[in-house]
């Protein structure tokens, strides 16, 4: 291959990234972090000054749709191909992954994936390996080889199932060499691989295989591959099924999180609902998924509820618990059947996908993104089953092969390389009054420590803006919540349950204040203050406690009370009285909810001026007038009256909330933590 300038290598990389992003952004072509793409080209070796042929390939764990040059592994083609001379055979092919380290160019970029050999050994400048639903449908059909020939002629070659690795790369390289007319392969039980002389050719060939498979299924497939609709299993009306899903979510999360905590996601797309309503849903779900990318994220099969949607919530929850015990026993038996002396320990026997006919699908993972993606993968699996059954019979790889991949030493090593989770990972937090001030600071701190956060505020637009500052909807969402309205609170919690699958941590922060003397305080002033804070925190805690108890996973309720719950200051009767009410709610609920593992604690801040919605709305001016100072000096005034002479800011309160919710305070409940820089008159007694 002739030498090229660095700009030519840059162009090769640019084209590869563009192709990868285009293919990876289409869910019918591949799924999140699934598949890989590559390009070969030349660059100048900085040591010799001579041209060197390189392979740029998506690294381990990367996502095609969002791939950047930093996500590419860079290897010398000659050295990767030289590994064929030392290949010890399929029984020891896992050793070849470590051998890739000796083929890297320079620092090598991202870590090479198990599919690197496929890209390096195939004699084509550009290679795509993808997991399209239509392609996997052919790959999992009982007569897949015959279908491949019928659908594609000699342009696409069938490859019998083989676990990803060096031998599969050799197999595909041989097929490419022996079939010069071919543009790609169907990988039995797995997906497709295509190639081309240019990046555009490779993409066009990948798309031709996918489009041709889709068209053939549409034209020749059985229109009703899942059978008819079961009586009582059809989808409930939208509002009814969402309410039913929210009612079941705590139970199901408790099931999925029995062995280790998880975050959830709810999906009620037509694809899911139609599958669950069908006569063959139970039969097909029991066969499990086939593509490794699918079952590594969904487990080998889901838990599917076998009652009609018309059953009561009590009937459904009772049956879910029964099925959970069966699922755990079945999964343990699966592990015991196939485990080897050197197999990794079982990673938990709970389902990651729970299917509820008439309602939808709950999916789970270590965070919201993982949970959402697991659901997307199971939708892919449904599409695969539909395609395979419409043309033939769905025949996924057998469970022994699934176990070999699920408990593969390379998969275990990949898991072990992942960074340690943050302290609040898997926790789902709801913070009221969180669009500004203290609540916003709390939401940001909880999210920074790994929690999925729901920002609840009277102003929906501001709540959504605050959530967007934290990140995408896998990190935080904003919801409307008038804490004086029980129905509005129920709606906010329902949104929390449907989006993140559960609830673990509630911060009662919503509040307002009117600075008036006893004689100036009206009955309306008194009622407003008590409705928002005393009644509001009671209603939020009551609704949240129902979820926490049903989940059976413990949890935290935190009240943002005030030093004024203890300290008696002038012109503050309504505010201080309601804060004292909140402070005693902490003690009462700590005593009542402790048997369920729910901790209830309070934070008592001093006046927080900076960023405070309360102070900006007139409270600050009134307090400044009470103390005979300018409003802009109020923060400094508060600081000077403290023992530490420090102003309290929203982040100080957020730090205390975070700390009290960690395992470091696992044995603490009923506590009020002063965050007031030291106000002796507010010392707890």
N, C-alpha and C positions, 0 to 999 in steps of 0.2 A: 504494500500500500504506500503511495507516495507521501512524502512529508508535507505537513500543512503548517500554517502559522497558528499562533494561539487563537487568533480570531476565528479560525475554522473550527477549533475545538469548542469555542464559545457558542458558535452557531449550532453545533451538534447538541450541546447541552440545552440551548434555548429551545430548539425544536422538540427535544425529548420532554422538557418540562411542559411545553404547550400541549403536546399530545397526551401526556399523562393527565394533566388537569382537565382536558376535554373529555377523555374517557372516564376519569374518576368522578366527574361531577354528574354523571348520568346513572341513577340507581338501577336502571335496567341492565347496565353494562357491568358494573361491579359495585361492591358495597364498601363502607368505610374501612380503611386500612387493608382492604382485600386486593389481591392481584399485585402484579409488578410489571414494570416496563424497563426497557434498556436500549442503549445505543452504543455502537462501537465506532471508534474514530481514532485519529492520531493526534498526538501532541508532541512537543519537544521535551525530551528528558533533560531536566535541568543539570544533571550530573555529566552526561556525555555530550549533550548538545545535539543528539541524534533523534530522529523521529521514533516514537514508541506507540504501539497500538494499545488503546485503552478501552475498557468497558465501563460505562456509567450505568448503574442499575439502582432502582429504588431500594433503599436500605431496609433493614428489619424494622417492622412496626410502623413504617411510614404510611401515609395516606395519599393515594394518587390524586385525588381531587384538590388537595392543598399542598402538593409536593413542591418544594423549592430546591435549588441546587445543593443546599446544605443537607438535604435528605438523601442524596445519592451516595452510594458506595462507589469507589473508583479503584479498579483493579487492572493489572497488566494482563492482557489476553494471553500472551505466550506462557506466562507462569501458571495461569488457571488451567489452560489446556495441558500443560505439562503434568498436572496432577493425575491425568489419566494413567501415566506410567507408574504411579505409586498407589493407585486405587486398590485397596485391599479386598474389595468385593462388597456385595450388598449387605452382608451381615455386619460389616463394620463401617458402613458408609457415613454414619454420624461423625466419625473422626475427621471427615473431610471438611466439616464446618470450621474446625479450629485451623485446618490447613490453609483456609482462605486468608488468614492473617499474614501468611508469607507471600501472598500474591498482590498485596495492596500497593498502590502507587502513592508514594509519599505517605502522608498520614491516613490516606484511604477514605476519608470522609465518614459517612455513616457506616454502622456495622452491617456487613453483608448478611442477607437472609438465606434461608435454606434453599430458595429457588435460584440462587446465583448460578449454579452449574447449568441450569436449563438455558440461561441467557448467554453464558460464556461459550458453551460447547456447540450450540446450534450455529451453523455456518450461515449467518445472516447478519446484516449490519444493524437491524432493528428487530426487537422481539417484544411481543406483548403476551402476558399471561393474565387472563381475566376470569371472572366468575359471573357471567351473565345468566339470568334466570333461564332464558331459552336454551342456552348452551348446556347448563347443568341438567335441564329437563331431558335432553337427549342423552347426556352422560349417565343419568340414573335410570334410564328406561331399560327394562329387561332385555329388549332386543336392540340395544344401543348400537352395536356394530352394524347391523343391517340398516338401521335408520340412518346412520351416518353416510353409508354408501348411497342410499336412496336419495337423501336430501342434498348431499353435496357432490356426489360423483367422486372423481378421484382428486378433487381439489382439497379435500379435508380427510385426514386419516385417523382412524380410531386407535387409541392407545389404551390397553387394559389398565385397570386400577393399579397404581403403584404409589406408595407413600412418597410425598415430596422429598427430593434429595438428589444425590449425585447420580444414582443409577437412572432416575427418571430423566435427568439431563442427557445422559448417554443414549437412552432410548429415543428421545425426541431428535437428537442429533443424527442418529442412524436413519430415522424416518425421513428427515429433511434430505439427507444424502441420497437415499434410495428412491425418493419420490420427488424428482425435480419439478414436477408439475404442481405439487401441493403448496398451499399457502398457509396451512395450519393443521391443527389436530383437535379432536375431541378427547379430553382426558377422562376416562371412565370414572364415574362417581365424583368428579371433581370440578371440571371447568373446561376452558379452551386455551390454546396457545396459537398465536399467529405470528408471522414474520414478514419482512419486506426489505427491499434494497434501500429504501429511503424511509424517513419517518412518516411521510404522507402515505407511502405504500403500506406500511405496517398498520397504520390506523385504518386505512380503507379496507384492508383484508380482515382486520378484527371486526369492523362494522359489517362487512359483507357476510361473515359467518353468523353473526348475531341476527342480522336482519333476515337472512335466509331461513334460519331456524324459526324465528318468530312467524314469518310468513307461512312456512310449512305447517306449523302447529295451528295457525288460524284457519288455514284452508282445509286441512285434513283431520284435525283433532275432533274428538268427541266434545260436543258442546256442553255436556253435563257430566264431567268426569268424577265429580264427588257425589253423584246420586241426587235424589230429591231432598226436599226440606223436611226435617223432622218436626212433627207437631209439637208446638210449645217451645221450640228452640230458635225461632226466628228472632231477628233483632227487635228489641224493645224500642219504643219511640225515643228520640234523642234525649230529651230532658229526663225521662224515666230511667234510661240506662245509665246516664251520667250520675244520677242520684244513687242508683243501685251500685255503681262502681265505687262511689265514694263511701257508701255504707260497708262495702266488702273490703276496701283497701287496707284498713288497719289489720284485719284478720290475715289477709294474704301476705302483707309485709311481714307480719310476725312469723308466718310459715316460711317465707323465703329467707328470713334472717335468723332462723333458729340456730344455725351453727356459727354464722358470722354476720355482722350487720351489713345491710345493703340499702341502696337508694333505688327507687322504682320509677316506672314510667307507664302510662296508660295509653292504649291505642284502641280506637273503635272504628277503624277504617272499614270500608265495604269489603275489602279482601278478607279481613279477619272475620267479620260478622257472617259473611256468606259461607266461609269454610266451616265455622262453628255450627251453623244451622244445618249443615248437610248430613246425610245419612252415614257417610263414610268417615266423618271427622275423627271419631275415636280410633278406628282401625288404622287410618293413615298417620295420625299423630303418634301412635304407638310404635310405628316403624322408625321414627326419629329422622333427623336430618342427615345429609350425606357429605356435602362439601365441608372440608375441615374448617374453613373460616366460619361456617355456620355453627357447627356443634361445639366448637371451642368457646363460643360466646353464649350459646343457648342450652348447653348440656345436650346429651345425646337425645333426649326427648323431653317434652313438656309435661306438666301436670294439667290434665283437662277435666273439668267438672262435668259430671255425667247426669246432672239434673236439668230440667227445663228452666227457662228464664222466668217462668211464672211461679216457681217455688218461692217461699218466703225467705227473707234474709236469714232468719234463724235456721231454716232447713239447709240453706246453702252453706252457712258457716259451719254447721255441724258436719256436713258431708265433706267440706274442705279439710277439716281436721282429720277425718278418717282417711281420706285420700292421701293426705300428707304422710301419715304413718306408713301407708302402703308404698308410697313413692320412696321414702327413706329406706325401707327394707329392700325394695327392688334395686335401688342404686347401690346399696351396700353389697348386695348379691352380685351385681354386675362387676363391681370393683374386685370382689373376692374371686370371681370366676377367672379373671384375666390378670390379676396382679402377678408380678414376678418378684423374686427376692430383692431386686434393686429398684422396684417401682417407687415413685414418690408417694408420700402419705396421701390418703384420701383428702380431697380439698373441700369436703362438705357434701352432705347428701341431700340438700334441699334443692328444689327446682329454681331455675332462673326464668322460666316462662310458665305462667299460669293462665290458662284459657277458660273463660267463663261464657258459655253460650248465651246469646242474646244481649250480652253486655260488652265483651271485648277481651283484650289481652293485657296482662300485667307482665312487664319484663323488669329484670333486676340486674344490678351490677355494683361495682365498687364506687361509682359516682354516677351523676345524672347522665353524662354523655354515654358511659358504658351501658347503662340501663336502656337508654333510648336506642342506641345502636343494636343492642341485643334484640329489641323488638323489630327493628328494621330487618335484621337478618332472618327472623322467623317469618316475616312477611315474604322475604325472598324464598324461604323454604316452602311456604304455601304455594307460591307461584311455580316453583320447581315441581312440586307434587302434581299440581294441576296440569302442567305441560306433559309430564311423563305419563300420567294416567290417561290423558286425552289421546295419546298416540299408542300407548303400550301399557305396561304395568310398572309402577314405581318400585325400583329395586335399589335402595341405597346400599352403600358398603356395609359389611356385617359388623356387628358390635365389637368383635375382636380387633378389627382394624381401627375402629373408632377409639377403643381404649388405648391402642398403641400410640395414637396421636394425642389424645387427651392427656395421657400420662407419659408422654415422650420426655426423655431426659433433656432434650433440647428445649422443649416447651417449658419445663420446670426451670431450666437455667435462665430462660428469658424472663420468667416471672420473678425469679430471685434477683435479677438485675434491676428490677423496677425500684424507684426511690421509695423510701419508707413513707407511709401515708401521714398526712398532717393530723394534728390532735383531734380536730373536729371532722375528719373525713367520715362520710356516711351519715353525718347528722343533718337533719332537715330543720331549719329554724324559721319561725314566724315572728317578725318584729313589728309591733303596732306603732303608728305614728313615726314611721321610719323614713319619710321623704326628706327630712331635714334634721339638723341639730344632733341631739344625742342619739336618737333612733337611727339616723343615717350612719353615724360613726359606728354604732354597734353592728349594724348590718354589714358594713364594710369589713370590720374586724373579724366577724364570724366567717364571712366568705373567704377572707385571706387565710384563715386557719383551716379551710377545707369544707366548711358547711355549705349546703345548698340553702339559699336564703329567699324567703318571701317577704317583700316589703309591703306592708299593709298600711294604707293611709286614707284619710278622708278624700284626698285629692288624687284620683287615679292617674292623671297625666304626670303629676310630680312623682308618684310612686314608680311609674314605669321609667321615668327619666333617671331616677336614683338607681333603679335596678340595672339600667343600661350602663351606668357608670361602673358598675361592678363587673359586668361581662355579658355574655350571651345568655340565652334562656336556660342553658345547662347549669349556669351559675346562680342566676337570680331572676325573679319575676316580680312585677309590681301588681298589686291587686287593690281594689277599693274596699274600704272597711270603715263603716261607722260603728264604733265600738259600743254605742248606746243602743244598737239595734241587734237583737239576737239573731234575726234572720240574715242580716248582712254579715255577721260573724260566721254563721254557718256556711254562707256562700264563700267567704274567703278561705275557710278551712277546706271546703270541698275543692276549690281551685288548687289548694296546696296538695291535697291528696291525689288529685288527678294528674298534676304535673310532676310531682316528685315521689308519689307513692306512699307517703306517710308523713309523720310529724314527730320530732324529738325534743324540740327546744322552743319555748315560747317566752318572748320578752314583752311584758306589759309596760309599754313606754308611752302610749298615747296620753296626752294631757294638755291642759291649758290652765291659765291662772289669771285671777282678777285681784289686784292689790287694793283692798278696801278695808276701812275700819269696820268695826261691828255695826255702828249706826248707819254706815253707808251701804253695807251689804244687803242686797235685796233677797227675797225668797227665790227669785229667778236665778240670781247669782249662785246661791247655795245649791239649787237643784242642778244647774248646769255643771258646776264643778264636780258634784257627786255623781252625776250621770256619766260623765266622761271617764273619771278615774276610779271611783269606788265601784260603781255599778259596771262600768266598762271592763275593768280588769276582772271582776267577778264573772261576767258573761264569757269573756275570752277564756279564762281559766276553766270554767265549767265545760265549754265546748271542746277545748283541747284535752282536758282530762279524760273525756270519754274515749278519744282516739288513743291516748297514751295507755290507758288501761286495756283496751281491746288489743292493741299491738303486743302487749306483754314484754316490751323491751325497755321498760323504765323511761327515763326522760327528765327534763328540767323545766321548771317554770320560774322565771325571774321577774321580780317586780322592780321597776325603777321608782322607788319611793322618794324620799327626800330627807335631808337632815331636819327639815321642818316637821317631820313626823314625830320628832323628839324635842326639838328646840322651839320655844315659844317666843315668836317675834311679833312686832306690832303690825297692825293693819293687814292681817293675813288669815282671818278666821276661817273662811271657807276652804281655802287652799290647804292650809295646815291640817284642818280637821279631816279632809278627805285623804290626805297623805297618811295620817295616823290610821285611818280605816284600812288603807292598802297595807300598811306595815303589819297590822294584826291579821289580815288575810294571809300573809306569808306564814305566820305561825300556825294558824288554823289549818291551812292546806298542807303544810309540812306534816302535821300530826295525822291528817286524814289519808294522804296519798302515799305515805311512806311504805305501806304494805305492798304497794304496786311498784316499788322501786323508783318512784318519781320524787325527785328532790325539789324543794321550793325554797328559794332564797331571795333576798332583797338587796338592793344597792341604794345607799343614802347619799346622794351628791349634795354638795353645797350649790349655791346659785351658779349655773353655767350660762355665762353671758354670750360668749363667742359662738356664732352659728346657731343660736337658739331661736326657734320660731316663737316660743313663749315671750322671750324678752323683746324680740323685734315687734311684737304685736301690741305693745303698750305696757306690759308688765315691767320692763326695764325702766321706762320713764317714771312709772309710779313708784318703784322701789328707790330710784335715785332721789325722787322728791321726798320720800319718807326719810331718807338719810341725809338730805340736804347737800347733795353733790350733783355734779354734771353726769348725764347718762353715760357719756363716753368713758367716765372714770369708774364706772360701777364694778367692772372686773377687778381693777386694781384695788378698789375699796374692799371688796370681798376678800381678796388675797391678804391684805394687811391685817384683817381681823382673825386670821388663822394662825395656828401655832407654827406652821411651816412657811408661812408668808408666800404661798404659791397660789396662782389662779387655777381653778378647776376648769378644764376644757372638755369637750365631748369625748375626745379620745381617751381621757382618763377613766371615764365611766365605761367606755367600751372595753378597755383593758380588764376592768374588774368583772364585767359580765363574762368575758372569755374565760378568765381564770376560774371563776366559780363553776363553770360548766365542764371543765376538764376532769379527767380521772384523778388529778391531783387533789380534788375536793370530793372524791367519791363517797366519803363518809360524813359529808356535811350537809345538813338541811335545817331550815328554820333560822338561818343566820342572816343578819343585816350587816353589810359591809359599808362602813363610812368611806366616802370618796369626797372629803371636804377639806383636805389639807390640814385638818386638825381644828375642830371647833369644840372647845371643852364643854360648852353648854349642851352639845349634842352627843356627848359620850354616852354609849349604851350602858344601862345599869341592869 
